[in-house]
Amino acid sequence: MSFSPVVTLVCSDIERYRCRICSAIGDKNIGILTSIQVLITGGNSGVGFGLASQLLNRGTYHVLLGSRSTDKGRDAVKDLQARHESQSDAVELLQIDVTDDDSIDKAAVTVRNKHGKVDVV
Ligand SMILES: NC(=O)c1ccc[n+]([C@@H]2O[C@H](COP(=O)([O-])OP(=O)(O)OC[C@H]3O[C@@H](n4cnc5c(N)ncnc54)[C@H](OP(=O)(O)O)[C@@H]3O)[C@@H](O)[C@H]2O)c1
């Protein structure tokens, strides 16, 4: 189990409370605390893909990999999952074309229903 920077600080400062804090927060909520939700538009190649890979390397981010092409997006997600096997659940495809309002609205609904929030775009 990994901890968010906030939880890690609390746990290392007050080591003896570690288990109490974790059990009080509960695994489910720790999962929410540890996962910083990042949406990367244009994530299937170039700088966006590189950023996705670096964030997965850190282990505390959930990446919504935005791609206008579902085929390219799927390939990119597979590639990232192969590179970061332990983080394979931390990346998913979000179909989005940033020049198309309908596509943006649809992506927003998907994110809202599935995750409820985005921390960083
Ligand atoms: N590369 C650098 O060193 C560098 C440095 C500074 C700034 N930048 C800026 O960073 C941005 C990305 O650079 P890059 O080198 O990574 O470019 P890139 O390789 O051309 O990547 C662009 C990405 O954006 C996607 N994209 C394009 N139009 C889109 C749309 N309407 N909706 C959703 N996704 C779309 C592309 O998807 P498709 O595969 O479908 O085309 C691709 O995945 C650019 O604005 C660039 O000017 C780049």
The ligand as an SDF file (V2000), in Angstrom:
LIG
                    3D

 48 52  0  0  0  0  0  0  0  0999 V2000
    7.8350   18.6220  -28.2770 N   0  0  0  0  0  0  0  0  0  0  0  0
    8.3870   19.6460  -27.6080 C   0  0  0  0  0  0  0  0  0  0  0  0
    9.5970   19.6880  -27.3300 O   0  0  0  0  0  0  0  0  0  0  0  0
    7.5320   20.7940  -27.1580 C   0  0  0  0  0  0  0  0  0  0  0  0
    8.1220   21.8220  -26.4340 C   0  0  0  0  0  0  0  0  0  0  0  0
    7.3210   22.8630  -25.9680 C   0  0  0  0  0  0  0  0  0  0  0  0
    5.9820   22.8930  -26.2510 C   0  0  0  0  0  0  0  0  0  0  0  0
    5.4110   21.8880  -26.9810 N   0  0  0  0  0  0  0  0  0  0  0  0
    3.9790   21.9470  -27.2360 C   0  0  0  0  0  0  0  0  0  0  0  0
    3.3560   20.8430  -26.5880 O   0  0  0  0  0  0  0  0  0  0  0  0
    2.2560   20.3950  -27.3800 C   0  0  0  0  0  0  0  0  0  0  0  0
    2.4460   18.9140  -27.7150 C   0  0  0  0  0  0  0  0  0  0  0  0
    3.6790   18.7460  -28.3940 O   0  0  0  0  0  0  0  0  0  0  0  0
    4.1110   17.3530  -28.9950 P   0  0  0  0  0  0  0  0  0  0  0  0
    5.4900   17.5070  -29.4900 O   0  0  0  0  0  0  0  0  0  0  0  0
    3.8230   16.3130  -28.0020 O   0  0  0  0  0  0  0  0  0  0  0  0
    3.1160   17.2700  -30.2320 O   0  0  0  0  0  0  0  0  0  0  0  0
    2.5660   15.9710  -30.9790 P   0  0  0  0  0  0  0  0  0  0  0  0
    3.5520   14.8680  -30.9490 O   0  0  0  0  0  0  0  0  0  0  0  0
    2.0870   16.5140  -32.2570 O   0  0  0  0  0  0  0  0  0  0  0  0
    1.3830   15.5230  -30.0320 O   0  0  0  0  0  0  0  0  0  0  0  0
    0.2190   16.1480  -30.0880 C   0  0  0  0  0  0  0  0  0  0  0  0
   -0.8020   15.2340  -29.4160 C   0  0  0  0  0  0  0  0  0  0  0  0
   -1.9790   15.9790  -29.3280 O   0  0  0  0  0  0  0  0  0  0  0  0
   -3.0040   15.2260  -29.9410 C   0  0  0  0  0  0  0  0  0  0  0  0
   -3.9990   16.1060  -30.5060 N   0  0  0  0  0  0  0  0  0  0  0  0
   -3.8620   16.9440  -31.5590 C   0  0  0  0  0  0  0  0  0  0  0  0
   -5.0430   17.5680  -31.7950 N   0  0  0  0  0  0  0  0  0  0  0  0
   -5.9090   17.1070  -30.8680 C   0  0  0  0  0  0  0  0  0  0  0  0
   -7.2850   17.3500  -30.5860 C   0  0  0  0  0  0  0  0  0  0  0  0
   -8.0000   18.2000  -31.3300 N   0  0  0  0  0  0  0  0  0  0  0  0
   -7.8720   16.7130  -29.5570 N   0  0  0  0  0  0  0  0  0  0  0  0
   -7.1700   15.8530  -28.7940 C   0  0  0  0  0  0  0  0  0  0  0  0
   -5.8790   15.5500  -29.0060 N   0  0  0  0  0  0  0  0  0  0  0  0
   -5.2560   16.1800  -30.0420 C   0  0  0  0  0  0  0  0  0  0  0  0
   -2.3520   14.3650  -30.9710 C   0  0  0  0  0  0  0  0  0  0  0  0
   -3.2060   13.2920  -31.2910 O   0  0  0  0  0  0  0  0  0  0  0  0
   -3.1910   12.5850  -32.7630 P   0  0  0  0  0  0  0  0  0  0  0  0
   -2.2050   11.4610  -32.6350 O   0  0  0  0  0  0  0  0  0  0  0  0
   -4.5990   12.1340  -32.9520 O   0  0  0  0  0  0  0  0  0  0  0  0
   -2.7650   13.6150  -33.7550 O   0  0  0  0  0  0  0  0  0  0  0  0
   -1.1000   13.9720  -30.2310 C   0  0  0  0  0  0  0  0  0  0  0  0
   -1.3450   12.9100  -29.3480 O   0  0  0  0  0  0  0  0  0  0  0  0
    2.2190   21.2580  -28.6320 C   0  0  0  0  0  0  0  0  0  0  0  0
    1.2770   22.2860  -28.4040 O   0  0  0  0  0  0  0  0  0  0  0  0
    3.6350   21.8050  -28.7040 C   0  0  0  0  0  0  0  0  0  0  0  0
    3.6450   23.0440  -29.3660 O   0  0  0  0  0  0  0  0  0  0  0  0
    6.1690   20.8430  -27.4330 C   0  0  0  0  0  0  0  0  0  0  0  0
  1  2  1  0
  2  3  2  0
  2  4  1  0
  4  5  1  0
  4 48  2  0
  5  6  2  0
  6  7  1  0
  7  8  2  0
  8  9  1  0
  8 48  1  0
  9 10  1  0
  9 46  1  0
 10 11  1  0
 11 12  1  0
 11 44  1  0
 12 13  1  0
 13 14  1  0
 14 15  2  0
 14 16  1  0
 14 17  1  0
 17 18  1  0
 18 19  2  0
 18 20  1  0
 18 21  1  0
 21 22  1  0
 22 23  1  0
 23 24  1  0
 23 42  1  0
 24 25  1  0
 25 26  1  0
 25 36  1  0
 26 27  1  0
 26 35  1  0
 27 28  2  0
 28 29  1  0
 29 30  1  0
 29 35  2  0
 30 31  1  0
 30 32  2  0
 32 33  1  0
 33 34  2  0
 34 35  1  0
 36 37  1  0
 36 42  1  0
 37 38  1  0
 38 39  2  0
 38 40  1  0
 38 41  1  0
 42 43  1  0
 44 45  1  0
 44 46  1  0
 46 47  1  0
M  CHG  2   8   1  16  -1
M  END
$$$$
